[in-house]
């Protein structure tokens, strides 16, 4: 009984998420020529490269900031403030 309830709730949320996409994609006309033009456009390439570059740079900077912080937390893990920070992060 419990598993059937979980599946029905999961199915309901999937339906809520999928219906707008089905509506959007049903209105699009799939012309192969326009798709090829979009994929070969240099402006599209620049946007994709910039997005990937920005995502890589953001992840790299986040890791650079996080590593010293985690090392400091690990070094002083017996302090009360460190225990509070770790418990707020959900790692306790």
C-alpha positions in Angstrom: 0.0 0.0 0.0 2.8 2.4 1.0 4.8 1.8 -2.2 1.7 2.3 -4.4 1.1 5.7 -2.7 4.7 6.7 -3.4 4.5 5.7 -7.0 1.3 7.7 -7.5 2.8 10.8 -5.9 6.0 10.4 -8.0 3.9 9.9 -11.2 1.8 13.0 -10.4 4.9 15.2 -9.9 6.4 13.8 -13.1 3.2 14.6 -15.0 3.3 18.2 -13.6 6.8 18.6 -14.9 6.3 16.9 -18.2 3.1 18.5 -19.4 4.5 22.0 -20.0 7.4 20.5 -22.0 5.0 18.4 -24.1 2.9 21.6 -24.8 6.0 23.6 -25.8 7.5 20.9 -28.1 4.1 20.2 -29.8 4.1 23.8 -31.0 7.6 23.7 -32.5 7.9 23.0 -36.2 10.9 20.7 -36.8 12.5 22.0 -40.0 15.9 20.3 -40.5 17.3 23.3 -42.3 16.6 25.7 -39.4 18.1 23.2 -36.9 21.3 22.9 -39.0 21.5 26.7 -39.3 21.1 27.0 -35.6 23.8 24.5 -34.8 26.3 25.9 -37.4 25.8 29.6 -36.3 29.0 31.1 -34.8 27.0 33.1 -32.3 25.5 29.9 -30.9 29.0 28.4 -30.7 30.2 31.4 -28.8 27.3 31.2 -26.3 27.9 27.5 -25.7 31.6 28.0 -25.2 31.1 30.9 -22.9 28.6 28.9 -20.8 30.9 26.0 -20.5 33.8 28.2 -19.7 31.8 30.0 -17.0 30.6 26.8 -15.5 34.1 25.4 -15.3 35.5 28.6 -13.8 32.7 28.7 -11.2 33.3 25.1 -10.2 37.1 25.6 -10.0 36.8 28.7 -7.9 34.3 27.1 -5.6 36.7 24.1 -5.1 39.6 26.5 -4.5 37.6 28.2 -1.8 36.2 25.1 -0.2 39.4 23.0 0.2 41.1 25.3 2.7 37.8 25.8 4.6 37.3 22.0 4.9 40.9 21.5 6.0 40.5 24.1 8.7 37.2 22.6 9.9 38.9 19.1 10.0 41.9 20.5 11.9 39.7 22.1 14.6 36.8 19.6 14.7 36.6 19.6 18.5 35.6 23.3 18.7 32.0 24.0 19.4 31.6 26.5 16.6 33.0 23.9 14.1 30.5 21.3 15.4 27.7 23.8 14.9 28.8 24.5 11.3 29.1 20.8 10.5 25.6 20.1 12.0 24.1 23.0 10.0 25.6 21.6 6.8 23.8 18.3 7.6 27.0 16.2 7.8 26.6 15.0 11.4 
